[in-house]
Every structure is written in C-alpha cells, then in structure tokens.
Amino acid sequence: MLDYDDLEHFALAVLQNEDARKELSEKYRYVFVDEYQDVNPVQEKLISLVSGEELFLVGDSKQAIYGFRGSRSEYFIRKEKELEHSLRLTSNFRSANRVLEAVNRVFAPIMENYPPMRGGDRYGGYAGEVFFRAVREEKNEKTERSIYSVLENAGRAETDALAEQVALLVEEECGAQWYDADEKLGEGEDDRKRYKPVTYGDVAVLTRKNTGDAERIVRALARRGIPVTSSSKTNVCDCFEARLVIDWLSWLDNAEQDIPLATALLSAIGGFTDSELAKVRARFPSPFTFREACREYEKKMADGVAKKLAAFRARAEELRLHARVRTAAEVINELLDAGLERQIAAKQGGRERLTRVRRLTAEAESCGSVHDFLVRLKATDYRVEYAESGGEGAVKVLTMHASKGLEYPVVILAGLDGNFHGAEKDELMYTERLLVSPRAYDTEQKLVSETLARRAAAVLQRREELVQEKNLLYVAMTRARCRLHIMYGERDHALSPEYAKRFSDFIDFSACAEYRVEDSPAERPAPARNAFAAAADTEAYELLRRVYQADYGDRASVSLPVKSSATDLLRGETVPFFDTDEEGGYTAEEGIAYHAFLERARFGMPAAEQLADMRARAELSEETLALLKTEKLERILAIPAIAALKGMRVRREQTFLARLPACELYETESKDEIVFQGAIDLLCETPQGYLILDYKYSGHGDDYLRARYEKQIRLYRKATARALKIDEAKISAKIINVARCREIEM
C-alpha cells in the first residue's frame, strides 16, 4: 500500500532514531551515488544521514531535468563547493566531435561556468554531422475548380509540416552510413567495417511531450508504412485500414449511405475500380444519390459492371444478415477473411496495419452488436488509442525526458517550437525559498488580487524553469552519436535567452550558421494508391465533364451574397433612424429615448400617465426618461396613424427572414433567391389588411425621407406578404418621423 514517496518518508523517519542511524552508518563505510543531480531534498537528507566515512557522488548538473519531482541543479553545485575534493570530467565518449562542437556552441553562451566538452578517441577520424533545418509551413494555393482527379490528389491529406518533414528525413536517412565505434575489428580488418547503413531502428525522434507533435509524427511515419515505436498514443481510427473496416460496418448497419458504399465497392471484397464507379455515375447522373445510380445500373444495364453489382449485392445481403446476429468483433473477422486482410497486408507496413486492426477488433469485443460498436465510436469522436510498437527495427519516437541515459546513431530533435509551461497560476504557489504564496482576498469588496510574494514566486519559478529547460535541451542534443538533426520553425526568436519561451530561443542561429540547411529534404511521392483519373479527350472524361463541370446557368448571381438585410442594402446611402440635423437640433440620444418609449407605449393612454407607469415599473432608465418631453409625446401619440392604433392588435419589433429574388434587392438580372432579414418597428392588422409603421428620427422633409427609404419599405412589404402568405396589395406602409411628428404615406 506504500508508494515510492511513502518509502522515502518512512525511511527518513527511521533514520531520526540515533541507534538506527548509527547501525547503518557503521555497516556501510562507502556510499556511492550515481545521477546525483536528480536527487530531491528528501533523498539528499537520506544520503547525508547514511553516509559513511567515504561519500562518492557522480552526476552532471546540466542534466538535472526532473524539476517536477523536486530535483535542482543547485544541489549538485552546492555540494561541489562543500566537498573537499571535486573532479570535472569533460571528455565525452558518446558523441562524435562534430556533435560535441555544436553542443558547445549552443550552450557556452547560455550556461554559467559551462565546461566545453572534448571528444575522446572512440570515433577515430570520423567527425559526425549536425544539421539545423528550418520547417516551412505549406501555403495553400488557390486553384481553379475543375473535375476532381483522384490521381492528382493521391496521398494528399490534411498534413502537418513538421511531421511530414520528419517523415521525409527518416526516409532520407534510411540507407545512409553511420559509424559504429563499438564494432570490434579483427586483426588486419579495415576501419571501413564500422561504417553501416542506417536502419529504422537506428533513428530516434525526440519531442518535448508525448502528445501534439509526437502524435502527428507517429501518424506521418505510419502513413508511409515506416515501423515506429512510441509511448505516444495514436488514434487507430485515423488510419486507412481502420477507416476501411469502419466504413464497411457502417454500411452493413445502414445501407442508405454513399461514402461507405463506395468504400465497400472499392475494397477487395467488392472488387470494383474507380473507373467502373465513374462509369456508373456518368451513365445515371440524375439520381440524387450514388446508391440509387447503382440500383438503376444493375436493373437497366447488361454489361460486366451490372453483373458485378448484382453479385456484390447478393454478397452484401449475406454479410448484412450475419451482422444482425453476430457481434461486431465477429463481423470484423468475417470481413477480414472475406478479403480485407489480404488488402491491408498487401500495403506497405502491412504487419503493423493488421496490428492496428486487431486493436480495433479488441475494442469491438466489449460492445456487442455492430450498431452498438458504431454508437460507441461516435460517442468517443471515433478515437481508439493505440501505442505503436514496431519492435527493435522501428523508429523510436520518445520524449526528451525519456531519452535520458540512451544514445542513438541518428537523432532528430522535433520539439523546439513548443512554448514552455510558464509560472504556475494555482491558488497556492510554492517555491523552496518563499514557501507557499496565496492570493489576497478582500472579503468586503469581494475582490481577489495578486500579491508581491506571488509575483516574486513567479520570477523564481521562471528562473528555475529556464534552468530546467536548458538542461533538457542539453540532454536531448547529447543523445546523438553520429548525426544530429535540429528542426525549428522560421519565426522571430527572443532577444535574449533570459526571455526564452521555447527551446529555439536558446539557440544563437547566427553563431550556428554553418550547420544550417536551407533546403528541406527532397519531397518524395506518397505511397502509390489505386487512383482514377480520366485522361482528357476520352469518352469517360467527357461523360464526367458533362455531369460535374456543366456551366452554371445564372452566373450573374455568383458574386452576390446569400444573405442580406436592410442595413446592408442601404449602407453608404442610408440616413439611419438617428438622423441628426444641425438646423433642427436633434440628437441621437433623443432618438434612442423616443424609440424606446414607442416600443412600450400603450396607445390611447395619456403620455404623462404612461411615463409615470414606466418609471414605476423601471422599464426605462432615469437618463432616458429625462430626455422625454411630455408635450412632445402627446403630439407623437396624436399622429393619426398612431392614434388609430388604440385597441388594435399590434406586433412590435417584428423580426423576419424571407427569401426574395436577387433582382428585387440588387441591380441584377439574377432571379436566384437571397435570404433577406430585418425588423419591422410596428405591424398591425387593420380592416383593410396590414399596416407597417417604420419610425425615423430626422430633421429632413417628407419627400427626402420618402425617396431615401422607398426601397427598404418596399422590401418590408414583400417580406411581410411572403411571411403571412397574403397579397402584397393588402399591405400598406407609413414612415413616422418622430422628430417632426409627421406621418409619411409610402
């Protein structure tokens, strides 16, 4: 029931007993501690209590990377000063000289008292190589729409620039030479025996975390059929083989789906080609769905494709019958036996692909029926996690922390642009020097604020974080034996390493210019895929062009918006409701106030009584009420069109959405419909039909307002007629100029 922390603390408690401490001290005269830079305060106390006559510590303060468990570089540095004898070992036997030179060049300017490393004689005359590679984000180029060519788009998917460049680099490295210094030479054997071709198992890709970049890199490698081993969890459902199986299950569960049907037809079970599917659609372009086109073709045609469709339908009906009574896992195994296993295994990296399918099958075993399994997949956003394990001969994708103590012939650092964590923002911040720093709480004012102690704690945390991150980069770079590739983004870097936010900010790229590689590794085509592309000037191409590239009959509407409003239509020429006028002395604030009153007015009731009621109900603010004049309100309520509203049913601020022909909204001949939206200030039903009242607050005259808003009112009438399904002639409209207490017939 005890974890490692418990064991440490109980051991510390035991050593508080003088007899126990004396017994252990006498028993162990020599105490040797390896990786001393990784000890935390509890472990340091344990070591000091059990140390005998001789204490021997080995470590590297530059490799203290476990700050999350309390280890600090300063413990080692402090001990080095306290002990009587200390010896620095600066010869490095792991890495070739070129790698060590690059490490020295990066860390000498940013680490205090950095001792430059020297190479031993392990590598003889072999120097090694270092490359700094800029990762360029791909720019999406706009292309003119045309017939979609599967061949032109083969292998293309939504990709990540870093992941793709890492995958290309792995392919480029595979087959290149590296120097195996551990290879034993017999008498008379030439040193050339130590030069060996790089295999996938000789390559390690190091990232900051096992999520994000790591997941995308694993996915990019797997997509190319490159064996990979990683603790990073990938999503099986992102892979071709899993999508193939899931599409089959989905179509067996629900036959009224086109895309799963196409997948099933093109699979090894269906046996169709892209050309045959194109032939079906080109022959029957009118059915809305592809599945209907397939039924029509089977029914009306008598060629080989029709016979294949009939045979496929019979086989599918048998599989669908089995899917109703068997579990999802059993159906997957039946599909694999029917041909999918051969199809998947034939692809590059087939063994690993089948392993992922087995992971999917294992997930299905706990779900029962096919339908239940699909429901579960949908509920989890089609995510089934899987840790790639390609064996010894696979590329290793691991975190920088996990790489400590290991070494690889070829190392690719791919996590240099991720931001550091930064200072903690928890309710209680802890630092060794300041201990706990809480926020300040003002219980009377209900305010929470930062304190000077918390800001100081953040500074201390930031300093310690920079030390830890420098150490982590140092560990990552020194994992390489022969070749080191450093991937970084083309971006602005920090002015000084003290302000670093990411690993790349630590590196002085001008000082490391000789390692930079301007050109990315040459792009290689993605693995070959079955693809259909009708060559130009062929019958198949002409059939597709007529179906999918037919000229649009109403080009005039292509540049028009699909949605508009009165504000959009009249923008640039409209005088809004708050149409202030210097001569009249009207203001926008007054306009807002009178509009607010009319939104709530009870027609036929005295203005003074209404104002008192609105104040009592707090319907209007005191600022708004101060702008309203009782005398003017009486004049507004006396306008014939408004006075006639007494006792009538009205709809205020009536919003609407209506489809109107484009030619009625814009100067165009297009009759395509556009969604038109707006809000009518007041709509009331009269014995003659309906009346629209539109409020304006303007110092302009009647003719001006009538001309300016004629289009808006006309569209309001059309929209109202559409919404109420009545004749437009039964709808009248008026503008109420609230500023001048005028009624304008439209």
LOFIBA-647886 format. One record per residue (C-alpha): residue in one letter; x, y, z. Coordinates in pm, whole numbers, plus 50000, padded with zeros to 5 digits. Example, Ala and Ser with C-alpha at 12.3 -4.5 7.8 and 13.67 -1.06 7.14 Angstrom:
BEGIN
a512304955050780s513674989450714
//
This chain:
BEGIN
m500005000050000l503115022550002d504375042049703y507955053849650d507355087349824d506005068550128l509075046250137e511355076750134h509485094350410f509275063450632a512995057050579l513645093050683a511535087350995v513515055951082l516805074951047q515675100451305n516395072651558e520025076251665d520585038951717a519225030151373r521285057651212k524465046351390e523905009951292l523535018550924s526475042750924e528745016151072k527504989750828y528215009850512r531615026450507y531445036450139v528415053249981f528365058249604v525585078949441d525085079149066e522995105648882y523325127849187q521855157749001d518455140249010v518085138149389n515365157949563p515585172849918v514265141150086q516775119149904e519585143849980k518705141250352l518715103050334i522165103050173s523585126650435l522205105050722v523585071750598s526915084350459g529865065450600e533465075850607e533625079250230l530995095950006f531415094849630l528965114749410v528735112849031g526475134948825d526075163348579s524265194748690k523485201648322q521325170348318a519025179248610i515705176548427y513335162748689g512255195348849f508695182248870r509875157749139g511995183149328s515465178449176r517515210249127s520875217648962e521805239249260y522015208949495f524835194449291i526575228149251r526315234649625k527725200049709e530615205349467k531625236149668e531155219350007l533185187449945e536935187649986h537725170549656s535925175149325l536905164748976r535375175948648l535265151248363t534945169348030s535705141347785n532625127847611f532785093247455r529185090447341s529095115647056a531305123046757n533305155346757r531025174546523v528055168446754l530065179747057e531165211446878a527545220546809v526545213847171n529425235747295r528495263547057v524865263847175f525445261147550a528685280147618p526905314247590i523805304547793m525135282648078e527155297748359n530605281648407y529965258048116p532935234248070p533425227547696m533315190447615r536125172747433g535755141847224g537615110147310d539385087347065r536375064147029y535475076646681g538985079646540g538865101046228y535065100846200a533675135746282g529885131146257e527355156246119v524945182646251f522095198846056f519785227546156r516675225145939a514015252045909v510445238845890r508445258045635e504675257845665e502965248245341k500965275845176n497595266645033e497475277244671k494155286544520t493365265344219e490575268643969r487775243744019s487665215243774i486995177843764y488495162344077s491345138943991v491995111644244l495415105744086e496495141944131n495345141144494a496695106544579g498305106544920r497225141844994a495585147745326e495445173945593t499085172845698d501425189045947a504575205045803l506845193846089a505535158046090e505855154945712q509425168445708v510435144845988a508965115345796l510785125945478l514025129945675v513675094845819e513255081245466e516315100945354e518415088245647c517475051845588g520325036745389a522855064345467q526075055045651w526865058246021y529995049046216d529635020746470a532505027246712d531584996046912e532194972246623k535154950046713l537804947446446g539794915846394e543484915846321g544104932045985e540484942745937d539874976745783d538155005045976r535585006645694k533874976745852r532485000546114y530515020545855k526985006245846p523745015845670v521195033745884t518105012845957y514835024946103g515915011646442d518945034946441v516795066446431a515255084046733v512875113546710l512775134047032t509895157447122r509035178947421k505855159547507n504305126647401t501245144747267g500805170446990d503915169346768a504715133746877e501265120946779r501395138246441i504905124946370v503875089246458r500865092946229a503025106045941l505515077445980a502765051146000r501055065645694r504245058945497g504495023545629i507565031545841p507665009546155v507555031246465t507675025646840s506295052447069s504685057647408s502595084447241k499005073547190t497795074846832n494255071746709v493685039246524c490625054246351d492845078746163c494485050345970f493375037545631e492855001845748a490595012146038r488555035545819l488125007245569v486704984045837i484545011245999d483065021345662w482144985045594l480474981745936s478665014745888w477295003945550l476194970045683d474384988245964n472755013845732a472755007645355e471485042645273q474965058445273d477025066944967i480565070645101p480635037745297l479085021044990a481885034344768t484475021745020a482874987345020l482724985944638l486394996044602s487574971444869a488964936744797i485514922444874g483774944544619g486494942544357f485434973944171t487755000044023d487385037844032s486775037443657e483825013843698l482255035843967a482715066343745k481045047343461v478005040143683r477605076443785a478235090243436r475595066843288f472965076443552p473725112343662s470165122043753p469535101744073f470395123344373t472415095844545f475095072644413r473395042244565e470315049344351a472565051744044c473975017344130r470455002644156e469465018243824y472615004943653e472094969643784k468454970043677k468774985543329m472224975643202a473514941443097d477294945643088g480024932443317v479654961143566a475954953243610k476774916743678k479414926843936l476854949544106a474364920844126a476984897244271f478104923644520r474514929944631a473984892744696r477234890244895a476404921845090e472934909145182e474534877745325l477024898545527r474244921645647l472224891545764h475244879245963a475754914046109r472284912446264v473074881546470r476844883046526t478954906046741a480914934746591a484204916346654e482904885346473v481754906246175i485174923146155n486884889146147e484474877445875l485284908545667l488984902045712d488564865845600a486504877345300g489404897645159l490124928245370e493054911145547r494794904845214q494094940345101i495544955345421a498544931845442a499494939645081k500094976245168q503464989145286g503834981945658g501084955845631r502034937945953e501724969946159r498454978345983l496964944746077t498084950446437r496034982646442v493024963846306r493404938546588r493354967846833l490094979446673t488724944046697a489634942347065e487714974647122a484714959446943e484674928047159s483254946747457c480484963747259g478214935947138s476444943146810v477734962746510h475284990646580d476364993346945f480014994846840l479345022846590v477365042146852r480295039047093l482765050846828k480605080946753a480275089247123t484085089147160d484535110246843y485955079846663r489015077046885v490605043746975e494035049447128y496955027347042a500655028647128e502715019946820s505224991946884g507204983446576g509874963746761e513654968146764g513814976746395a511455006446429v511975043946452k511795054846818v509575084846890l510035094447254t510155124447483m513385142147571h512895131847932a512555095147836s515705096647622k517995103947918g520715077547952l520125064647598e522045070247276y521205066546907p523225068146585v520795093746440v518735118246648i516075142146519l515015169646761a511495179046656g510035197546952l511915230746956d508955254046896g506505243947168n506025270147438f507295263647790h504805258748070g505455292048247a504825300748611e502085282248797k498795300548844d497305278549115e495585292749420l498705284049621m502095289349455y505025270849612t508725278649588e511515264949804r512665299849903l509275316649967l507285285250052v503525290049998s502245322149835p498435325649830r496365352449656a494995382249851y491255381549922d489225412650006t486115397350162e484305430650195q484785442049835k484675406049702l487965410949517v490865387349450s494285401149362e497885390549315t500465398249584l504075409249577a505035374949713r503245357349426r504955379549170a508295371649333a507395334549332a506585336748961v510025352048896l511725324049091q509665297448910r510535313248577r514265312748654e514155276648764e512105267248459l514715282448226v517455262448401q515425230348368e514605236748001k518245244347915n519225211648081l516535192847889l517765206547556y521315197147654v520225161447732a518355158947401m521265171447188t523785148547357r521775116947277a523185117146920r526195095446843c526835103246475r524205126046325l522015152546483h519125170046306i517505200046475m514105210746336y512915245946411g510275269446275e511015301246083r509855326546337d511045355946545h513155344846837a513625360347181l516055389547204s517905371447483p517925335747621e516725350747951y513385357947781a513145324247610k509695309547567r510725278947367f513855258147301s514645275946975d515015308647170f518115294447342i519985289747013d522045317346851f521375307546491s523905332546357a526655315246557c525425281646425a525085293046064e527475266445935y525035239146047r522005254045874v520495235745580e518455259545368d516655233945157s514335208545315p514865172145224a513635164944874e509975156044874r509175120644779p505875108744646a503475092644889p502995055044860a501235045244541r497465042144559n494795029244330a493515060644162f491215070843882a491935099543650a490165101243317a492585113143051a491465143442855d489745138342518t488395104342618e484805092642640a485005088043019y486395123043066e483645138142851l480975119443047l482355132643376r482745167943242r479115169243129v477945157843473y480275176743704q481515206443503a478325218543343d478105256343306y476105273343578g473085289043417d472905320243635r476435333943658a475115368643745s474355356844098v477755341144173s479175373244322l476045381544523p475755374244895v473485346145009k472105367445290s471355404645322s469485429945535a468045464745504t471165478645671d473445460845420l471395472245122l471235508545224r474745511145373g476585540945231e473435559645133t471145554245428v470335580545688p469735558945998f466915562546246f469055586746445d469335611146153t470535642146338d470195676146176e472055707446280e469155730446193g466615710546390g468985704546682y468025667646708t470405643246879a470905605746858e470315602447234e466855617947195g466095594546908i467025564147117a464845576447405y461715582447192h462165549347012a462375531547350f459115548447457l457275537947139e458455501747187r456505501147516a453725526647455r450095517547526f448275536047252g445265556847362m446695562947713p447895598247817a451645603947784a452135616448142e450395585748285q452505562848067l455745579548177a454805575748544d453945539248486m457225532348302r459185548648585a457345527848847r457975495648652a461605505748585e461015499348216l463145529648123s466225543548296e466175577848459e468605590448193t466185580047919l463145594448099a464945628048139l465185631147758l461435625947703k459145656547693t455515650447785e454255677047543k456125661747252l454965626847341e451355638747332r451955652746982i453515619546872l450635599247012a448235622646832i449695614746487p446665599746302a448355566746216i449425561746580a446195574546734a444295549246520l446185520746692k444065523647008g442515489747084m444165473146783r446375442046788v449945452146713r453285434046677r456315454546785e459905449446669q458775421346442t461865403346308f461685382545992l463665361245747a462365358845391r463685346245059l463445372644787p464665372344425a468105388644389c466785412044118e464465428144373l467365435644610y470225443944374e470725457744026t471005424043859e469015401743628s469515371343851k466365355743991d468245334244246e466735338744588i468615356644867v467765354545236f466605389045347q466355397545717g465105427845904a462965441046186i459665459946144d459105486346413l455345480246423l452975457946232c449215459246291e446195442446140t443545466546001p440115460345845q441725466645505g444745443645561y448045450745736l449895483145813i453675487045856l454915516646061d458615524946041y459985550146294k462575576046188y464065604646384s465135630246126g465165667346057h464665661345684g461445667545497d458805642445386d459925639745022y463515633245122l462595605045361r460105590145117a462755588144843r465515576145073y463605547445233e461345536744948k463435505544873q463585494545237i459815498245288r459075480544959l461185450645067y459495450545410r456135447945235k457325419245015a458815400545313t455615405445516a453505392745226r455725361845197a455645355245572l451875359745609k451095343345272i448865372245161d448685395144860e451235423344877a448475447844773k446805442645111i449825457045293s450265494645335a453215512545492k453965546145652i457035563345793i456555580946126n459075609346156v459175611046535a461395642146539r458905663646344c455755644546447r454975637346083e453225608145911i454505599945561e452465577845329m454575553245129
//
